[in-house]
Amino acid sequence: MRGWGLVGPYARFGLRTTLFESNMLVTEDTLISRRFRDGRRETVVVPANSTFPTGDAFSPPEYREGVGLNTRLLQGRAARLDWRVGAGLRQNRFAGAFFLDDDEATSAIEYVEGDNFNEIGLETTLVATVRYRSLIYNANLDLFSGLAASDPSIDWRSTLSWRLTRELSLDYKVDLLRLPG
């Protein structure tokens, strides 16, 4: 970015998914009701201290693309702050994943199969990095709002790294995600 000065272009492509199958653990005998996209319902009793699957491995994948402008707000030896704003695309492929949609008026816990959807909209991201000796803190706050959406999606990723050696670090990561769709 030094050649560009304080403002320059950015482009990104990303994929968010889970590596392993997702399961829900129940601590007591539980009645689970799953509603599929085609309208079918399936009700099962899950015994105490058992799990039931809510998503396959690599499911659900979410693809993210974006282009726009990157502005360097702060550049120092110990801290850096960038702000990005531009146009974004999101492709959500839920691939059979189930999401909690419980009706407390019933005795069963309800899950609904997610629908695939695409979005075009505006995105903005704050990227901050702070260094102090062998500690590095990195935070990304992504906001995305589809053109037809009233609620933006929010993704806050935060990592604290402690460099133990040149090749080894201990990382603590927090990822908070809010997808209103």
C-alpha positions in Angstrom: 0.0 0.0 0.0 3.0 2.3 0.3 3.0 3.0 -3.4 -0.7 3.9 -3.3 -0.5 6.4 -0.4 -3.4 6.3 2.0 -6.2 5.2 -0.4 -6.2 2.3 -2.8 -8.3 -0.5 -4.2 -9.1 -3.8 -2.6 -10.6 -7.0 -3.9 -11.3 -10.1 -1.9 -12.7 -13.6 -2.2 -13.5 -15.7 0.9 -15.1 -18.9 1.9 -16.6 -19.6 5.4 -17.5 -23.2 6.3 -17.0 -25.8 9.0 -14.5 -28.6 8.6 -16.4 -31.2 10.6 -20.0 -32.3 10.9 -22.1 -30.2 13.2 -24.0 -31.9 16.0 -26.2 -30.8 18.9 -25.7 -32.5 22.3 -28.8 -33.0 24.5 -28.5 -33.6 28.2 -32.0 -35.2 28.7 -34.3 -37.2 26.5 -35.5 -34.7 23.9 -38.1 -34.6 21.1 -36.6 -33.0 18.0 -38.7 -31.9 15.0 -37.0 -31.1 11.7 -38.8 -29.3 8.9 -37.3 -29.8 5.5 -37.4 -27.3 2.6 -39.9 -29.4 0.7 -42.4 -29.2 3.7 -41.8 -32.7 5.1 -41.5 -33.0 8.9 -39.5 -35.6 10.8 -39.8 -36.1 14.5 -37.2 -38.1 16.5 -36.5 -38.8 20.2 -32.9 -38.2 21.0 -31.8 -40.0 24.2 -30.0 -38.1 27.0 -26.3 -37.5 26.5 -26.5 -38.1 22.7 -26.1 -36.0 19.7 -28.0 -35.5 16.5 -26.6 -34.0 13.3 -27.5 -30.4 12.2 -25.0 -30.2 9.3 -22.6 -32.2 7.2 -18.9 -31.6 7.0 -18.1 -28.5 4.9 -21.6 -27.3 5.4 -22.9 -24.7 5.2 -20.5 -22.9 2.8 -20.7 -19.1 2.4 -18.8 -17.5 -0.4 -17.9 -13.8 -0.1 -16.6 -11.5 -2.8 -16.0 -7.7 -2.7 -14.3 -4.8 -4.5 -13.9 -1.2 -3.4 -11.6 1.3 -1.7 -9.2 0.7 1.2 -8.3 3.7 3.3 -5.4 3.5 5.8 -6.6 5.5 8.8 -3.6 4.7 11.0 -0.1 3.4 10.2 2.4 3.1 13.0 5.0 0.7 14.2 2.7 -0.7 16.9 -0.7 -0.1 15.3 -2.5 -0.2 12.0 -6.1 0.6 11.1 -7.7 0.2 7.6 -11.2 0.9 6.6 -12.7 -0.7 3.5 -15.9 0.1 1.7 -17.3 -1.3 -1.5 -19.7 -3.6 -3.3 -20.1 -7.2 -2.1 -21.6 -10.5 -3.1 -22.6 -13.4 -0.8 -23.7 -16.9 -1.9 -25.0 -19.0 1.0 -25.2 -22.7 0.2 -26.8 -24.3 3.3 -26.5 -27.8 1.8 -28.9 -29.5 4.1 -27.9 -27.7 7.3 -30.5 -27.3 10.0 -31.0 -24.1 12.2 -32.9 -23.7 15.5 -36.4 -22.3 15.0 -38.0 -23.3 18.2 -41.6 -22.7 19.1 -41.8 -22.7 22.9 -45.5 -23.5 22.8 -44.7 -27.1 21.7 -42.9 -29.8 23.6 -40.5 -30.5 20.6 -37.4 -28.5 19.7 -37.9 -27.4 16.1 -35.1 -27.1 13.5 -35.6 -25.9 10.0 -33.5 -26.7 6.9 -31.8 -23.6 5.6 -32.6 -22.2 2.1 -29.8 -21.3 -0.3 -29.7 -17.6 -1.2 -27.6 -15.0 -3.0 -27.1 -11.4 -2.0 -25.7 -8.3 -3.7 -25.1 -5.3 -1.5 -22.7 -2.9 0.2 -19.9 -4.0 2.6 -17.6 -2.2 4.9 -14.8 -3.6 7.0 -12.5 -2.3 9.8 -9.2 -4.1 10.1 -7.0 -3.4 13.1 -3.7 -4.8 14.1 -1.8 -3.9 17.4 1.6 -5.2 18.2 3.3 -5.2 21.6 6.5 -7.2 21.9 5.6 -10.8 21.3 1.8 -10.1 21.4 -0.2 -9.4 18.3 -3.9 -8.5 18.3 -5.9 -8.5 15.1 -9.6 -7.6 14.7 -11.8 -7.6 11.6 -15.3 -6.1 11.8 -17.3 -6.8 8.6 -20.7 -5.3 8.0 -22.7 -6.4 4.9 -26.2 -5.2 3.9 -28.0 -6.7 0.9 -29.8 -4.2 -1.3 -33.2 -5.6 -0.3 -32.2 -6.3 3.4 -33.1 -4.1 6.3 -30.8 -5.8 8.8 -27.0 -6.0 8.0 -25.0 -9.2 8.7 -22.2 -8.6 11.2 -19.0 -10.7 11.4 -16.4 -9.8 14.1 -13.2 -11.9 14.0 -10.6 -11.3 16.7 -7.3 -13.0 17.2 -4.7 -12.6 20.0 -1.4 -14.3 19.2 1.5 -14.8 21.5 4.7 -15.5 19.6 6.5 -18.2 21.5 9.3 -18.7 18.9 9.8 -17.5 15.4 7.8 -20.5 14.0 5.4 -21.1 17.0 2.6 -19.0 18.4 -0.3 -19.5 20.7 -3.5 -18.1 19.3 -6.8 -17.3 20.9 -9.6 -16.7 18.4 -13.1 -15.3 18.8 -15.6 -15.2 15.9 -19.0 -13.7 16.4 -21.4 -13.9 13.5 -24.9 -12.6 13.0 -26.7 -13.5 9.8 -30.3 -12.1 9.9 -31.3 -14.2 6.9 
